[in-house]
Amino acid sequence: MDSKNVLSKGIQVVAFLFAAFGGFLLKIAPPGGITLHFAVGISSIASIFILLFITSVMKNQPQISYRKFWLSISAVSFFVVMGSSLLYFLNFSQMTFTFPPGSEEFRYTSGTILTPSAVDYLKENPLKTISELVADFGGPAHAELIWIRHTIQRSNFILILNYIFVLLSVSTMLFCLTEGILSNNGKKTTV
């Protein structure tokens, strides 16, 4: 298969990955405009790189080990997907908040360290939720009044890295599994 077809197949695999399961991977992306676009874009590019790199590395390998290689890498990737997904879920739950209060529709990135004024406010109002705290401080646009700025940026960075790692591990797992399944008794297939 020529390089144009390999690239085309790689792009199709990545496009399928993002469209599959009702857009699940796009729905779990970190909150935020440019952050979301960056995370999805860089993940797509990196996924295509991984698919093409693995294909080129395996191009001249003995046929007997071909199927076993793909299925082994897919199995290892499955456990990486599970671990990275759980870590992402944990960080996503701790580093984001919903707004407005009582709604689950919109999520925003929070920081990890409250400002002194937010700490004082919560001492006086211990039953307030984070969403209510954000509303009382003027909404998500005023998040820096609630959390120290660099902790908001750090949360955003951690969520982006976790998300990219989830996407790369999922694309690697699916690509390797597909190659392992489609290989014909150890004979090579390409993407």
N, C-alpha and C positions, 0 to 999 in steps of 0.2 A: 504494500500500500504506500502511495507516495505521501510526501510530507503535507501536501495540501489536504488530502483526505484525513490524515491523522489529526491535523489541527481542527478540521471541521468536526470530526467525531468527538474530539476533546471538548469543544465548545458545546456540542449537543449534550454531552454528559453533564456538564456544569449547568447548562440551562435547564435540563430536566431536574437536576438536583434542587434548584431554587423554586421550580414550579410545582414539584411533587408535593403530595400530602397537603393540598389546599394552601400552598404558600407558607407552610409551617415554619420554615427556616427564616423567612422574611418577617413573620409575625413575632418571633422571639428575639429579633435584633435589638441591640441596645437602643434606648430612647435618644432622640435628637436628630435634627436635620442632617447636617453635614457629617456627623458621626456615623449615622446609619448608612449614608451613601458611601462613605469611605470604607466602612467595615465590609459591606456587601461587595463593593468594587474590588478591593484588595484581595478578598477571599476568592472571588471568581478568578482573578488573574493568577493567584497562587495555586488554586486548584488545577487550572489548565497546565501550569508549569509542572506540578507534581505528576499529573497524568502523562504528559509528554516525556518527562524525565525518566519515569519508570519504564515507559515503553522503549525509549532509546537504550536504557541500560540492559533490558532483557532481550533486545533485538538479536544479539549474537550468542545467546546462551544455549546450551544443549536442550533439545526438545523434551527430553525425558523429565527434566526438573521444572519445566515451565508451569504446568498445572499446579503442582505441589507448591511452588513459590507463590503464585497468586493467591491460592487458598490460605496459605500460612500467613501471608501479610494481611489478608482480609480478616482472619481470625484475631490476630493481634490488634488490628485496627478497631475491631468491634469493642474490645475491652478499653481501648483508648477513648472511643466514642462515649462509652458509658461513663467512664471517669470524668472526662472533660465536660460532658453534659451535666452531670451532677454538680461539679464545681461551678459551672456557669449558672445553674439554677440557684445555687446557694448565694453566689455573689449578686446575681440579679435581684434576688429577694431582699438582700441586705442593703444594696446600693441604689435602689430605686424606690420611688413612692408614687402613689396614685393621686391624681388631682382632677377635678375638685373633690372635696370630701364626700364620701359615700359612692363615688364612681370608680369603676375599674377600667374605664375607657382609655384614659391617657396616663402614661408613665413618664416620669422625669428622673434624672440622675440626682442622687443626694450625695452629700459628703459623709465622712465618717466621724468627724469631730465637730461638735456643736460650738457655736460662738458663745461667749459668756452671757450675752443678752438672751439667747435662746435657752441656755441652761437655767437662768433665773426665771424665765417665763414658764418653763416646764415645772419648776419647783412650785410655783404659785398655782399652776394648772395641771396637776399630775394625770388627770383623766383625758387630756387632749391627745388625739392621734397625731401622727406626723402630718397627715394631710390637713388637719385642722390647724396645726401650728403654722404650716406654710400659708394657709388662707389668712390667718391672723397677722402674718408678717407681710402681706401684700401679694401673695401668689408666687408661682415658680420663677418669675422674673427677678424676684428678690431673694433667691436661695442663698446668696452670699451673706445675707443678714442672719441666716440660720446656721449654715455650715461654713467652716473656714475654707476659703477659696481653693487652696491647693489640694484639699481633701476631696472636693468635688471633681477637680481635674484628674486626680489619682483614681477615683472611682470610675470615671469615664474611660480612662486608659485601661484599667483592669477589665472592664466589661468588653471593650473592643478586642483586647488580646484574647480573652476567653472565648468570645464569639468566633473570632477568626480560627482559633484552634479547633473549636467544635466543627466548623464548616470544613476545614481541611481534613480532619480525621474522618468525617462522614463521607466526603468525596473520595478519599483514598480507600476507605472500606468498600464502598459501592463499586468503584472502578476495579479494584483487585478482585472482588467477588465476581463481577461480570466477566472479567478476563479468565478467571479460573473456571467458571461454568461454561463459557463459550469455547474454551480450548477443546479441541477434538482429540481426545486420547493422547494428550501431551503435545499435540501439534499446535503451533503458534497461531494466534489470531491477533489482530491489531485493533485496539480501542473498540 
